[in-house]
Amino acid sequence: MNSPIPKRWLEILALRSSFTGTNEALCKHHQVSISSFYKYKSMQQVKSSGASPQFVRVEQQTQRTHVSITEQPTINFNPRTGQLTLPTTLNCDAIVSIIKGLSA
């Protein structure tokens, strides 16, 4: 933050103490962004205190979660139509047992 603070911002920052509204209202009144206000306010504080600027390292973490829902295979039988619906994941031995049971 070694760059000088623009004159316009020094004027806006000086007006802050006499402005009765919020920082956002001050920025809206002077048609400047709130993020720039905080940037120059911070620069002014660092210059007036003589301290080096303090930065906070922010790390963004993204976590992906995969949910796998396993449904139990369902067998549907409609007695009115006689339609039997079997799941595609049903093993062959189970299908054979069902057919044998129906033909018995």
Secondary structure, DSSP 8 states (H G I E B T S, - for coil): --S---HHHHHHHHHGGG--S-HHHHHHHHT--HHHHHHHHHHHHHHHHT-------------------------EEETTTTEEE--TT--HHHHHHHHHHHH-
